[in-house]
Amino acid sequence: MVCPGCGGPSVYGPGNPFRPFCSERCKNIDMGAWASEDFRLPADTPPDDLLYGDPKLH
C-alpha cells in the first residue's frame, strides 16, 4: 500500500508496527500535524459580531 505520509511503499501487516505509515518518521509527522491542529474540519461559526447560540433568543 501507499504510505499516507510520504507516498512511498508501505507494508500493511503485523510486521510493520507503524502501519499504515512506512516508518516512525512518517507516523510522527502525521501525529505532529494533528497535535498542531493542521487537520481541521470546517465549522459553521457565526461572524465575530454575532453572539453564539440561537439568534432568536437574543
Jmol script that loads the backbone (N, CA, C; Angstrom):
load data "model"
ATOM      1  N   MET A   1       0.837  -1.176   0.000  1.00  0.00           N
ATOM      2  CA  MET A   1       0.000   0.000   0.000  1.00  0.00           C
ATOM      3  C   MET A   1       0.880   1.236   0.000  1.00  0.00           C
ATOM      4  N   VAL A   2       0.264   2.387  -0.211  1.00  0.00           N
ATOM      5  CA  VAL A   2       0.986   3.662  -0.264  1.00  0.00           C
ATOM      6  C   VAL A   2       0.962   4.307   1.118  1.00  0.00           C
ATOM      7  N   CYS A   3       2.109   4.783   1.567  1.00  0.00           N
ATOM      8  CA  CYS A   3       2.218   5.473   2.850  1.00  0.00           C
ATOM      9  C   CYS A   3       1.475   6.804   2.750  1.00  0.00           C
ATOM     10  N   PRO A   4       0.539   7.086   3.679  1.00  0.00           N
ATOM     11  CA  PRO A   4      -0.178   8.361   3.619  1.00  0.00           C
ATOM     12  C   PRO A   4       0.707   9.566   3.948  1.00  0.00           C
ATOM     13  N   GLY A   5       1.885   9.320   4.515  1.00  0.00           N
ATOM     14  CA  GLY A   5       2.782  10.421   4.857  1.00  0.00           C
ATOM     15  C   GLY A   5       3.647  10.874   3.699  1.00  0.00           C
ATOM     16  N   CYS A   6       4.386   9.925   3.114  1.00  0.00           N
ATOM     17  CA  CYS A   6       5.349  10.302   2.076  1.00  0.00           C
ATOM     18  C   CYS A   6       4.960   9.832   0.686  1.00  0.00           C
ATOM     19  N   GLY A   7       3.982   8.941   0.600  1.00  0.00           N
ATOM     20  CA  GLY A   7       3.564   8.425  -0.698  1.00  0.00           C
ATOM     21  C   GLY A   7       4.398   7.252  -1.175  1.00  0.00           C
ATOM     22  N   GLY A   8       5.355   6.832  -0.366  1.00  0.00           N
ATOM     23  CA  GLY A   8       6.188   5.693  -0.725  1.00  0.00           C
ATOM     24  C   GLY A   8       5.515   4.376  -0.377  1.00  0.00           C
ATOM     25  N   PRO A   9       6.182   3.269  -0.683  1.00  0.00           N
ATOM     26  CA  PRO A   9       5.591   1.966  -0.374  1.00  0.00           C
ATOM     27  C   PRO A   9       5.558   1.694   1.130  1.00  0.00           C
ATOM     28  N   SER A  10       4.492   1.049   1.579  1.00  0.00           N
ATOM     29  CA  SER A  10       4.341   0.709   2.989  1.00  0.00           C
ATOM     30  C   SER A  10       3.709  -0.668   3.088  1.00  0.00           C
ATOM     31  N   VAL A  11       4.186  -1.463   4.034  1.00  0.00           N
ATOM     32  CA  VAL A  11       3.627  -2.790   4.255  1.00  0.00           C
ATOM     33  C   VAL A  11       2.557  -2.679   5.321  1.00  0.00           C
ATOM     34  N   TYR A  12       1.330  -3.063   4.971  1.00  0.00           N
ATOM     35  CA  TYR A  12       0.235  -3.040   5.944  1.00  0.00           C
ATOM     36  C   TYR A  12       0.066  -4.455   6.474  1.00  0.00           C
ATOM     37  N   GLY A  13       0.823  -4.739   7.523  1.00  0.00           N
ATOM     38  CA  GLY A  13       0.772  -6.065   8.119  1.00  0.00           C
ATOM     39  C   GLY A  13       1.394  -6.051   9.490  1.00  0.00           C
ATOM     40  N   PRO A  14       1.292  -7.172  10.200  1.00  0.00           N
ATOM     41  CA  PRO A  14       1.806  -7.232  11.569  1.00  0.00           C
ATOM     42  C   PRO A  14       3.306  -6.973  11.689  1.00  0.00           C
ATOM     43  N   GLY A  15       4.042  -7.127  10.616  1.00  0.00           N
ATOM     44  CA  GLY A  15       5.475  -6.885  10.640  1.00  0.00           C
ATOM     45  C   GLY A  15       5.845  -5.411  10.630  1.00  0.00           C
ATOM     46  N   ASN A  16       4.885  -4.529  10.386  1.00  0.00           N
ATOM     47  CA  ASN A  16       5.142  -3.094  10.333  1.00  0.00           C
ATOM     48  C   ASN A  16       4.417  -2.426  11.509  1.00  0.00           C
ATOM     49  N   PRO A  17       5.134  -2.114  12.583  1.00  0.00           N
ATOM     50  CA  PRO A  17       4.483  -1.514  13.752  1.00  0.00           C
ATOM     51  C   PRO A  17       3.992  -0.078  13.511  1.00  0.00           C
ATOM     52  N   PHE A  18       4.357   0.516  12.392  1.00  0.00           N
ATOM     53  CA  PHE A  18       3.980   1.901  12.098  1.00  0.00           C
ATOM     54  C   PHE A  18       2.826   1.985  11.092  1.00  0.00           C
ATOM     55  N   ARG A  19       2.257   0.844  10.720  1.00  0.00           N
ATOM     56  CA  ARG A  19       1.201   0.838   9.703  1.00  0.00           C
ATOM     57  C   ARG A  19       0.076   1.790  10.044  1.00  0.00           C
ATOM     58  N   PRO A  20      -0.482   2.477   9.136  1.00  0.00           N
ATOM     59  CA  PRO A  20      -0.335   2.394   7.683  1.00  0.00           C
ATOM     60  C   PRO A  20       0.859   3.174   7.143  1.00  0.00           C
ATOM     61  N   PHE A  21       1.680   3.737   8.031  1.00  0.00           N
ATOM     62  CA  PHE A  21       2.844   4.510   7.597  1.00  0.00           C
ATOM     63  C   PHE A  21       4.015   3.584   7.333  1.00  0.00           C
ATOM     64  N   CYS A  22       4.980   4.064   6.572  1.00  0.00           N
ATOM     65  CA  CYS A  22       6.138   3.245   6.231  1.00  0.00           C
ATOM     66  C   CYS A  22       7.212   3.273   7.312  1.00  0.00           C
ATOM     67  N   SER A  23       7.189   4.297   8.159  1.00  0.00           N
ATOM     68  CA  SER A  23       8.241   4.434   9.158  1.00  0.00           C
ATOM     69  C   SER A  23       7.752   5.236  10.359  1.00  0.00           C
ATOM     70  N   GLU A  24       8.549   5.215  11.410  1.00  0.00           N
ATOM     71  CA  GLU A  24       8.236   6.007  12.601  1.00  0.00           C
ATOM     72  C   GLU A  24       8.234   7.497  12.271  1.00  0.00           C
ATOM     73  N   ARG A  25       9.119   7.908  11.372  1.00  0.00           N
ATOM     74  CA  ARG A  25       9.202   9.314  10.976  1.00  0.00           C
ATOM     75  C   ARG A  25       7.886   9.802  10.370  1.00  0.00           C
ATOM     76  N   CYS A  26       7.335   9.051   9.416  1.00  0.00           N
ATOM     77  CA  CYS A  26       6.072   9.449   8.791  1.00  0.00           C
ATOM     78  C   CYS A  26       4.937   9.446   9.804  1.00  0.00           C
ATOM     79  N   LYS A  27       4.942   8.477  10.704  1.00  0.00           N
ATOM     80  CA  LYS A  27       3.905   8.419  11.738  1.00  0.00           C
ATOM     81  C   LYS A  27       3.993   9.642  12.653  1.00  0.00           C
ATOM     82  N   ASN A  28       5.197  10.026  13.044  1.00  0.00           N
ATOM     83  CA  ASN A  28       5.378  11.180  13.930  1.00  0.00           C
ATOM     84  C   ASN A  28       5.040  12.500  13.242  1.00  0.00           C
ATOM     85  N   ILE A  29       5.337  12.613  11.970  1.00  0.00           N
ATOM     86  CA  ILE A  29       4.982  13.829  11.227  1.00  0.00           C
ATOM     87  C   ILE A  29       3.468  13.980  11.200  1.00  0.00           C
ATOM     88  N   ASP A  30       2.759  12.880  10.946  1.00  0.00           N
ATOM     89  CA  ASP A  30       1.299  12.918  10.923  1.00  0.00           C
ATOM     90  C   ASP A  30       0.744  13.257  12.304  1.00  0.00           C
ATOM     91  N   MET A  31       1.293  12.663  13.351  1.00  0.00           N
ATOM     92  CA  MET A  31       0.837  12.954  14.716  1.00  0.00           C
ATOM     93  C   MET A  31       1.086  14.416  15.066  1.00  0.00           C
ATOM     94  N   GLY A  32       2.207  14.958  14.630  1.00  0.00           N
ATOM     95  CA  GLY A  32       2.506  16.373  14.870  1.00  0.00           C
ATOM     96  C   GLY A  32       1.521  17.288  14.165  1.00  0.00           C
ATOM     97  N   ALA A  33       1.100  16.908  12.967  1.00  0.00           N
ATOM     98  CA  ALA A  33       0.112  17.711  12.239  1.00  0.00           C
ATOM     99  C   ALA A  33      -1.221  17.707  12.982  1.00  0.00           C
ATOM    100  N   TRP A  34      -1.618  16.571  13.528  1.00  0.00           N
ATOM    101  CA  TRP A  34      -2.855  16.521  14.320  1.00  0.00           C
ATOM    102  C   TRP A  34      -2.707  17.354  15.589  1.00  0.00           C
ATOM    103  N   ALA A  35      -1.558  17.230  16.260  1.00  0.00           N
ATOM    104  CA  ALA A  35      -1.341  17.943  17.524  1.00  0.00           C
ATOM    105  C   ALA A  35      -1.333  19.458  17.329  1.00  0.00           C
ATOM    106  N   SER A  36      -0.825  19.916  16.199  1.00  0.00           N
ATOM    107  CA  SER A  36      -0.788  21.361  15.938  1.00  0.00           C
ATOM    108  C   SER A  36      -2.059  21.850  15.244  1.00  0.00           C
ATOM    109  N   GLU A  37      -3.048  20.964  15.133  1.00  0.00           N
ATOM    110  CA  GLU A  37      -4.352  21.273  14.541  1.00  0.00           C
ATOM    111  C   GLU A  37      -4.264  21.694  13.075  1.00  0.00           C
ATOM    112  N   ASP A  38      -3.300  21.122  12.336  1.00  0.00           N
ATOM    113  CA  ASP A  38      -3.226  21.367  10.901  1.00  0.00           C
ATOM    114  C   ASP A  38      -4.377  20.681  10.175  1.00  0.00           C
ATOM    115  N   PHE A  39      -4.870  19.570  10.728  1.00  0.00           N
ATOM    116  CA  PHE A  39      -6.023  18.868  10.168  1.00  0.00           C
ATOM    117  C   PHE A  39      -7.252  19.353  10.916  1.00  0.00           C
ATOM    118  N   ARG A  40      -8.141  20.032  10.217  1.00  0.00           N
ATOM    119  CA  ARG A  40      -9.359  20.548  10.839  1.00  0.00           C
ATOM    120  C   ARG A  40     -10.544  20.298   9.933  1.00  0.00           C
ATOM    121  N   LEU A  41     -11.692  20.209  10.540  1.00  0.00           N
ATOM    122  CA  LEU A  41     -12.934  20.134   9.797  1.00  0.00           C
ATOM    123  C   LEU A  41     -13.535  21.527   9.759  1.00  0.00           C
ATOM    124  N   PRO A  42     -14.105  21.910   8.634  1.00  0.00           N
ATOM    125  CA  PRO A  42     -14.714  23.244   8.580  1.00  0.00           C
ATOM    126  C   PRO A  42     -15.901  23.315   9.542  1.00  0.00           C
ATOM    127  N   ALA A  43     -16.049  24.433  10.176  1.00  0.00           N
ATOM    128  CA  ALA A  43     -17.135  24.628  11.138  1.00  0.00           C
ATOM    129  C   ALA A  43     -17.990  25.810  10.714  1.00  0.00           C
ATOM    130  N   ASP A  44     -19.276  25.696  10.965  1.00  0.00           N
ATOM    131  CA  ASP A  44     -20.183  26.805  10.707  1.00  0.00           C
ATOM    132  C   ASP A  44     -20.242  27.667  11.955  1.00  0.00           C
ATOM    133  N   THR A  45     -19.364  28.640  12.027  1.00  0.00           N
ATOM    134  CA  THR A  45     -19.335  29.522  13.189  1.00  0.00           C
ATOM    135  C   THR A  45     -19.922  30.872  12.794  1.00  0.00           C
ATOM    136  N   PRO A  46     -20.591  31.512  13.723  1.00  0.00           N
ATOM    137  CA  PRO A  46     -21.160  32.826  13.391  1.00  0.00           C
ATOM    138  C   PRO A  46     -20.046  33.868  13.262  1.00  0.00           C
ATOM    139  N   PRO A  47     -20.327  34.947  12.550  1.00  0.00           N
ATOM    140  CA  PRO A  47     -19.331  36.023  12.471  1.00  0.00           C
ATOM    141  C   PRO A  47     -19.015  36.567  13.871  1.00  0.00           C
ATOM    142  N   ASP A  48     -17.881  37.207  14.001  1.00  0.00           N
ATOM    143  CA  ASP A  48     -17.436  37.709  15.302  1.00  0.00           C
ATOM    144  C   ASP A  48     -18.402  38.709  15.931  1.00  0.00           C
ATOM    145  N   ASP A  49     -19.199  39.382  15.115  1.00  0.00           N
ATOM    146  CA  ASP A  49     -20.098  40.395  15.677  1.00  0.00           C
ATOM    147  C   ASP A  49     -21.441  39.819  16.152  1.00  0.00           C
ATOM    148  N   LEU A  50     -21.660  38.521  15.980  1.00  0.00           N
ATOM    149  CA  LEU A  50     -22.890  37.894  16.458  1.00  0.00           C
ATOM    150  C   LEU A  50     -22.613  37.059  17.703  1.00  0.00           C
ATOM    151  N   LEU A  51     -23.574  36.977  18.574  1.00  0.00           N
ATOM    152  CA  LEU A  51     -23.453  36.136  19.754  1.00  0.00           C
ATOM    153  C   LEU A  51     -23.630  34.680  19.356  1.00  0.00           C
ATOM    154  N   TYR A  52     -23.026  33.789  20.123  1.00  0.00           N
ATOM    155  CA  TYR A  52     -23.197  32.366  19.864  1.00  0.00           C
ATOM    156  C   TYR A  52     -24.588  31.920  20.292  1.00  0.00           C
ATOM    157  N   GLY A  53     -25.079  30.889  19.650  1.00  0.00           N
ATOM    158  CA  GLY A  53     -26.376  30.356  20.017  1.00  0.00           C
ATOM    159  C   GLY A  53     -27.446  30.749  19.019  1.00  0.00           C
ATOM    160  N   ASP A  54     -28.662  30.504  19.405  1.00  0.00           N
ATOM    161  CA  ASP A  54     -29.821  30.792  18.564  1.00  0.00           C
ATOM    162  C   ASP A  54     -30.085  32.294  18.538  1.00  0.00           C
ATOM    163  N   PRO A  55     -30.033  32.942  17.359  1.00  0.00           N
ATOM    164  CA  PRO A  55     -30.221  34.398  17.308  1.00  0.00           C
ATOM    165  C   PRO A  55     -31.619  34.816  17.748  1.00  0.00           C
ATOM    166  N   LYS A  56     -32.606  33.927  17.675  1.00  0.00           N
ATOM    167  CA  LYS A  56     -33.960  34.275  18.100  1.00  0.00           C
ATOM    168  C   LYS A  56     -34.048  34.460  19.614  1.00  0.00           C
ATOM    169  N   LEU A  57     -33.089  33.919  20.348  1.00  0.00           N
ATOM    170  CA  LEU A  57     -33.113  34.005  21.808  1.00  0.00           C
ATOM    171  C   LEU A  57     -32.458  35.286  22.327  1.00  0.00           C
ATOM    172  N   HIS A  58     -31.845  36.081  21.461  1.00  0.00           N
ATOM    173  CA  HIS A  58     -31.119  37.285  21.906  1.00  0.00           C
ATOM    174  C   HIS A  58     -31.865  38.535  21.592  1.00  0.00           C
TER     175      HIS A  58
END
end "model"
wireframe off; spacefill off
backbone 0.3
color backbone group
